[in-house]
Amino acid sequence: MSRTESNPIRRSIEVEYWVIDDEGRLVEPGALVDATPGAEREFVEPVLEIKTTPCETTAQLREELFERISRVLQCADEVGKGLVPLATPITREEIQELESDRTQIQNRVIGEPFEYVRHCAGTHIHVEQQPGRAAEQLNTLIALDPALALVNSSPYFQGRHLATGARSKLYRWMAYDSLPHQGRLWPYVDDTADWNQRLEDRYEEFVTAALEAGSDRATIESNFEPESAVWTPVQLRNEFSTVEWRSPDTALPSHVVQLAGDLADTVERLLDAEVRIEGDNGRITDDEFVLPEFDAVQEYVDAAIRDGLSSAAVRAYLERMGFDVTAYEPLTDDFDDEVVTPSKARQCRLDYAERLEGDVRSTTPIPND
């Protein structure tokens, strides 16, 4: 029996959904927050986050996530609300924040571009760190970042086509443009000490920027620490002893579970393989992980955001890195380049809320049905 068979790598998911009323308008979650363990408010009013616990298998992960979403949907049906699995609200909306010192500091530091972050809903996938291999796990997930293309779910911002992966463009190229060390993908690390030093450096930069923007040190330090003050898409999380991948959009539950399972399976294979960084192509086989040089990874990432799976280079890269690209159907491919009116956006939200409910009901019955 292999090490991974005797000690499976645990994996968990955090997924955010827009909450709507029965006319497709964005609304606060209200009672949905209390419908299930793992449901939480996000920093903006119309978003609900649903988290799982660490699970040893993808089957367990699916069962727990679907059960929790099912409980939320049962409550949502009672109060005339729905959950929308799209990465942006599609059209121009004023998204209100929940008042907090943390978001006030972020607004001061980032300024007007923080508006872009309010229009984003995503998925975070956690994979358990393995002793002595955490840096290689981190580097592998950095190399796999173009896999965000597999679940791109909205091309729209304020009613217009922005990119195939609009959320990723909003985050990386627009919101944190003035603080690129905060929101963009970081290069590979040499070891965990290298990672920890980068965190400390970025934290000091953030604290300095917050002080210059008018926040006081005590408030800054009570709301942020090195691990929580950066938004780079791939992170070592010492608090949870995981490697966290924050790049994927929110999407249908079956889609994000499939991606989490594929990611965890890849990391499990890493434990018995040699990992090295070389060239521009990249490949994963049974006994070696060849990660491309970081500049090449960044080119694949940019194409994944801009063009998604319509990029032949992205598709070929993901296939070489072990993904069955044909098994994925990103929701963003459902849309064209038209301008979306507010009324059409509301109908679209209703349609995708119905698709989410069907996705969950097809696997797990709603409790007490």
N, C-alpha and C positions, 0 to 999 in steps of 0.2 A: 504493500500500500504506500502511495506517495505521501509526502508531507501535506500537500494540499487536500488529499482525500481524508486524512486523519484530522487535520486542523483547517477547515475551510476558511477562506478569507471572507470576513463579514463585509456587507455592503448595506448602505442605506440611501434614502432619497429625501430631498426636500423639494416640493413642487409648489409653485405659486399659480393661482387662478384669479382672473378677474371675476368679480361678483356683479351680477345684473339682476334687475327686476323682470317682471313678466312682459315688459315692453322693450327690453334690451338696453335699458339705461344703466349706467354704472352706479352701484349703490354700496353702502357699507355692509360688511358681513353680518353684523348683528348677532342673532342667536346661533349662527353657523359656527362661531368660535367654540361654543360649548357642546357641539354635536358629537365630538370624538376626541380621544386623546391625540395629541400631535397637531391639533389645529391651532393656529396663532394668527394674530394680526400682523400685517407688514407695516412699513413706515408710511404707506399711502392708504387712503381710506378704502378704495374699492378692491383691495387685494386680500385674499386669504391664502395662507401658507399651510400646507399639510405635510407633516414629517412622519417618517417611519422610524422604528428602532433599528439597530444593527441586526441584519439577518444573515444566516449562514449560507442560504441558497437563494437563487433567483425566484424559485417557486414560493418560498416563504416571503420574500420581498413583495412579490405580486399579490399574494393573499392578504398581507397586512395593508398594503397601500390601497388595494381595491376595497377592502372592508372599511377602512377609514373614510375613503371618498364616498362609499355607499351610505354611511351614516350621515355624512354632510348632505348628500343628495336627498335623503329622506327628510331631513329638517328643511332643506331648501324647498322641497315640494310643498311642505306645509305652509311656508311663509311667502311663496310666490317668487322665489329667487332661483338663479342658476349659476353654474361655474363655466367659465369660458377658457378653453385651452389654447389661447392665442398669445403670442409674445408681446403684442402691442394692442391697445384698444382701437386701432385702425384709423380712426378719424380724429380731428382736432377736438380735444377735450381739456378742460381745466381739471387736473388731477390734484386733489387736496391732500396735504400731508397730515399725519397725526403730529400734534405738537410734542416736541421733545428737545432737550438740549443737544442730543446727538445730531438730529437732522438740522438744527439751527447752525451748528458748527460746520456741517458739510455744506450748507448753503453759503455760508460766509467764505469758506475756503475755495469752493468750486465756482461760486458765483452763478450767473445766469444759466450756464450750461447744465446745472444740476436739474433743470427742468426736463432734460432728456431722460434722466434716470427714472423719473416718476412715471414714464410711459413704458416701462419694461417689466415683464413677468418671465421668470426663468425657472430652471431646474438645477439643483445642486446634487451631485452624486458623490458620496463618500465611500472610499475603499480603505479597509483596515491597513495600517502600516505594518510591515513585517520587519522584525529586528535585523539590523544590518543591511537592509535593502531599501530603506525609505527614500534615499536620494535617487536610486535607480527607478523606483516607482514614480517619483515626482518627474524625473526626466522623461519617462515613458509617457506619462499623461500629457506633458508638454508637447511631445511629438505627436500624440493622438488628438491634439486640440482641433485639427481640421474636421474631426468627426462630428463637430457641431452641425455640419451640413446635413447630417442624417435626420435631424429633427427640427430644422428651421421651420417656424410655423407662421410667420407673418412678414410680408415685405413692406408693410405700410407704416408711415408716420404722418399724422395729421392729414390723413386722407389721400396721400400720394405715395407712389412707389419709391422707396428709399434704397433698398437693397434686398436681395433674397433673404438675408438674415438681418432684418432691420434692427432688432434689439442689439445684436452684437456691434453693428455700426454705431448705434446711438451710444452705447457704453464706451467702446474702445476709441472711436475716431472723433466723437463729438463731445460727450460729457467730460471726459478726462483728458482732453487734448492739451490743456495747460499743465496737467500733472501726469505725463505719460508713464512715470514710474508706478503710479497708483493703479490705473485701470487696464493697462495693456499686458500682454503675455510677457513673462520674464524669460530670459535665456536659461539654458541648462545650469545646474549647480554642480560644483565639485563634490560637495558632501553636505551633511546637515549643518555643520558649522558655518559653511558659506551661506546657506539659506538663512540661518539665524542672524548673521551679520547684516544681510540685506534687509531683513525685517527691521532691525534696529535703525539702520540708516534711513529707511523710508519713514519710519515712525518719527524720527527726529525732524525730517523734512516736513512731515505733516503737522507736527506740533508747532514748528516755526511758522508755517503758513497760517495756521489757525491763530496764533498769537498776533501775527501781523494783520490779520483780518479783524481783530478786535475781541477775540474770545480770551478768557482768562485761563491760566494754566490749570488751576484746580478743577474747573469744569471739563476741560479737555481730557485731563488724565483720569477723571472719574467715568468718562464715557468711552474712552479709547485706550487700548493697549497695543503693543506692536502687532499682534496677530489680528486684531479687529480693525486696524486703521488702514489696511490695504485692500484693494478690490481686484488684484491680479487674478486672472481666470483659473489658475492652478496653484494650489497652496498645500503646504504641510500644515495640518492642524494638530498641534500638540494637545490642545484641550480635549479633542476627541480621539487622538491617536489614529488619525486618518490622513489620507491624501484626498483633497477635495477638488472636484472638477466643477466649476461654476459656469461653464460656457453654454450648455444647451439651453434652448428656449423651453418654455413650458409647451406641452403638447398633450395629445391624448395619453391617458395613463398607460395603455398597452405599449405605446411607442417609447415612453421614458423608461419603463421597466425593461423592455428589450435592450435598450441602449445600456442601461446600468448592468444588465447581465453580461452583455458582450464585453463591456469594459472590465468587469471583475474577472471574467474568464481569461482575458488577456493578461491581467496582472498576476493571476495564479500561474500562468505559463511562464511568466518572467522568473519565478523563483527557481526554476530548474534550467535557466538559460543564461548564456553569456550576453551581456549588454554592452554595446559600444556605439560611439558616435562617428559617422563616416559618410562622406559624399552628400548627394542631393536627393537620392531616390527613396531610401528607407525600405526595410522589409522585416517581416517577422516570420520566423520558421519555428519548428519544434525545438531547436537547440540554440538559436541566436536571435537577438533583437538588435537590428542595425537601425539606429535612429539617425535621421538626416541632420546635417549641420543646421544650427538654429535659423540662419538666414533663409534656408530652403523651407523649413517648417513655416516661417512667417509668410512666405509667398503662398503656400498652400492654404494657410489660415485666411489670408486676404481674399483668395479666390473662393473659399468656402462661404465667406460672408457676402461677397459681392454676387457670386453666381450660383452657389450651392452645388447640388449634384448635376447641374447642367454643365459644369466644368469637367471636361474629360480628364484633366490633370488631377483634379480632386478625386474623382471616382477611381482612377487607376492607383493613386496613392493609398486611398483607404483600403482597396482590395489587397495591395501589397502588405498593408499593416494588419491584415487579418479580418476585415469586416466584409460581410456579404452585403454589398450595397443594394443589390436587387431586393433584399428583404425589407427595405425601408421605403416609406412613401411620405415624405415631408409634406405637412399641410400647406406650406407656403406655395407649393406647386399648384394648388387649387386656384390661385388668384392670378389675374392678369395685371396689366399696367394701367388700368383705368383709374380715374379719380373717383374716390368713394364719398358719397354724400353722407351726412349724419344719419338720415333715415335708413339708407342702405347698410351703414355700419351697424345700426341697432338690429336690423334683421339678420345680418351676418353673425352677430354675437349670439342671437337666439338659435340660429341654425347650428353653430358649433357647440353651444351648451347642450343641445339635443344630441349631437354626435358623441359628446363626452358621456352623457348618461347612457346612451346605447352601448358605448365601449365598455363601460363598467357593468351594466346589466347583463351583457352577453357572457360575462365570466362569473360574476358574483351577484346573487340576488340581493336587492335592497333589504336590510334587516326588517323583520316583522311584516314583509309583504304577504 
